[in-house]
């Protein structure tokens, strides 16, 4: 498959994004590594190409567009704003013990669209745009909503510290499950024998004391009643065609009233999609969809996957990332809700193009 | 001719020579002990190549040596997809060392990796940057912490004197190889978690790229493998 063919498909997608009102932007290929590392952590170092510049310090070959586009918007964008882009991203593949027979591309095209707006229809606008562009490929659309999960966690009758721990680990299923199990059992008393070793390192005795105090007060907490664990597990397991999932969520909201608002929002979102001509019955809703994506999605998440290509990444994916936009806007004192996504023109081409 | 790569120095080289001698093959340095050429007695189709232990993984991968002796830690750290490049023929029973995660011994609230994960989260909130782990085993440590779902940390490179980085305030924790734990204790550090990140020992490995498999297997059979 030639680069020119992929580029041509990318340009088609870009034209559709521009027709939807987006301004085309062209972020740099080399990005300062610091911001990306701070946001994504060590995982990104394993996947991104990092290089050294004698003056600018550590630089990264663009591993995704979201961060530079958000930064560009925060620096000088008016609102609401729609941006689109087409270009290469670079990802290392660090295979574990065995080299795969067909390693994935480490350099591929992404065409993307990002919307910064306070409009309640923003989710529907982005999802519908991707849906329409990809319609000829008959992909399986999936949707999730991190907001639902986070509201459910916030609703648990737990101390602030315990709730914060669960929210922090919501993208790390094992750690989350472990913490939940611990909170559901009677706390085990724990001793903190003072060490004879001299103090060393940057973490201060006061920081340690604060954690010990927290653990001691935590030990006095009543265990989380089992029905709450069970409700949470039921919510996380909801997976059905969107209208059916909505019915199940509505029923669950009778037991977890705090998710009612997020369920209402999902209902409005689905209604807005129907109004835009989309058969919502064909959308697969998976409550845990966003737990398997990048940590920065905190609202609707979506992906479009090719049937029978289980070894492929999604042809398109995206979601809402208000918290990430808030973090990146801090320097400018700006914050704006943001939602967006990307399409991989290379995969679209392999599926025969979009005509 | 089978090319056998063996560490060129110190205790590891001697133990290696002993291991082969016990199996009827005498390895020795040719000429003075400053010369990195070797002799093999007891097998006439084998040539000895003395190399730095750290270079043996690369030489095996490239197929420039058929057999090589090095630590499991170095193979796994230096060769992505190592099973596709080398076959482990025999653990050799020496050069034992564990790759471990260690924190200041004064952290009396840190016994397990769960504690560590929480401390890393608190540290990041308090200091505005991720808790630093000094190591030279970047890939192994990152893969292990990722599998254990620990976030909120960063790796800082340390190619030596790693135990000193905590007192020098350039790291909050270290991940390094230890056998007795003495250096850790001397630097007021303690190991956390029940299982090490990796248990390493000297291992005889076969290069897949070097070919001549029948000849290499014959030689392995003579060693009783």
HADDOCK unambig.tbl for C-alpha pairs under 7 A between the chains (distance, minus, plus):
assign (segid A and resid 41 and name CA) (segid B and resid 152 and name CA) 6.66 0.50 0.50
assign (segid A and resid 41 and name CA) (segid B and resid 153 and name CA) 6.97 0.50 0.50
assign (segid A and resid 41 and name CA) (segid B and resid 154 and name CA) 6.67 0.50 0.50
assign (segid A and resid 42 and name CA) (segid B and resid 154 and name CA) 5.76 0.50 0.50
assign (segid A and resid 94 and name CA) (segid B and resid 80 and name CA) 6.52 0.50 0.50
assign (segid A and resid 95 and name CA) (segid B and resid 80 and name CA) 6.28 0.50 0.50
assign (segid A and resid 95 and name CA) (segid B and resid 81 and name CA) 5.68 0.50 0.50
assign (segid A and resid 96 and name CA) (segid B and resid 80 and name CA) 6.55 0.50 0.50
assign (segid A and resid 96 and name CA) (segid B and resid 81 and name CA) 5.41 0.50 0.50
assign (segid A and resid 97 and name CA) (segid B and resid 80 and name CA) 6.74 0.50 0.50
assign (segid A and resid 97 and name CA) (segid B and resid 81 and name CA) 4.15 0.50 0.50
assign (segid A and resid 97 and name CA) (segid B and resid 82 and name CA) 5.39 0.50 0.50
assign (segid A and resid 97 and name CA) (segid B and resid 83 and name CA) 5.54 0.50 0.50
assign (segid A and resid 98 and name CA) (segid B and resid 81 and name CA) 3.98 0.50 0.50
assign (segid A and resid 98 and name CA) (segid B and resid 82 and name CA) 6.17 0.50 0.50
assign (segid A and resid 98 and name CA) (segid B and resid 83 and name CA) 5.20 0.50 0.50
assign (segid A and resid 98 and name CA) (segid B and resid 84 and name CA) 5.28 0.50 0.50
assign (segid A and resid 99 and name CA) (segid B and resid 81 and name CA) 4.46 0.50 0.50
assign (segid A and resid 99 and name CA) (segid B and resid 84 and name CA) 5.72 0.50 0.50
assign (segid A and resid 172 and name CA) (segid B and resid 149 and name CA) 6.00 0.50 0.50
assign (segid A and resid 175 and name CA) (segid B and resid 149 and name CA) 6.41 0.50 0.50
assign (segid A and resid 192 and name CA) (segid B and resid 108 and name CA) 5.50 0.50 0.50
assign (segid A and resid 192 and name CA) (segid B and resid 109 and name CA) 5.98 0.50 0.50
assign (segid A and resid 193 and name CA) (segid B and resid 108 and name CA) 6.20 0.50 0.50
assign (segid A and resid 194 and name CA) (segid B and resid 108 and name CA) 5.95 0.50 0.50
assign (segid A and resid 195 and name CA) (segid B and resid 105 and name CA) 6.69 0.50 0.50
assign (segid A and resid 195 and name CA) (segid B and resid 106 and name CA) 5.22 0.50 0.50
assign (segid A and resid 195 and name CA) (segid B and resid 108 and name CA) 6.25 0.50 0.50
assign (segid A and resid 197 and name CA) (segid B and resid 105 and name CA) 5.99 0.50 0.50
assign (segid A and resid 197 and name CA) (segid B and resid 106 and name CA) 5.53 0.50 0.50
assign (segid A and resid 197 and name CA) (segid B and resid 188 and name CA) 5.95 0.50 0.50
assign (segid A and resid 198 and name CA) (segid B and resid 106 and name CA) 6.49 0.50 0.50
assign (segid A and resid 199 and name CA) (segid B and resid 106 and name CA) 5.60 0.50 0.50
assign (segid A and resid 200 and name CA) (segid B and resid 104 and name CA) 6.20 0.50 0.50
assign (segid A and resid 200 and name CA) (segid B and resid 166 and name CA) 6.83 0.50 0.50
assign (segid A and resid 200 and name CA) (segid B and resid 167 and name CA) 5.55 0.50 0.50
assign (segid A and resid 201 and name CA) (segid B and resid 104 and name CA) 6.95 0.50 0.50
assign (segid A and resid 201 and name CA) (segid B and resid 166 and name CA) 5.04 0.50 0.50
assign (segid A and resid 201 and name CA) (segid B and resid 167 and name CA) 5.26 0.50 0.50
assign (segid A and resid 201 and name CA) (segid B and resid 169 and name CA) 5.56 0.50 0.50
assign (segid A and resid 201 and name CA) (segid B and resid 172 and name CA) 5.89 0.50 0.50
assign (segid A and resid 202 and name CA) (segid B and resid 169 and name CA) 5.81 0.50 0.50
assign (segid A and resid 202 and name CA) (segid B and resid 172 and name CA) 6.52 0.50 0.50
assign (segid A and resid 208 and name CA) (segid B and resid 109 and name CA) 6.99 0.50 0.50
assign (segid A and resid 212 and name CA) (segid B and resid 109 and name CA) 6.64 0.50 0.50
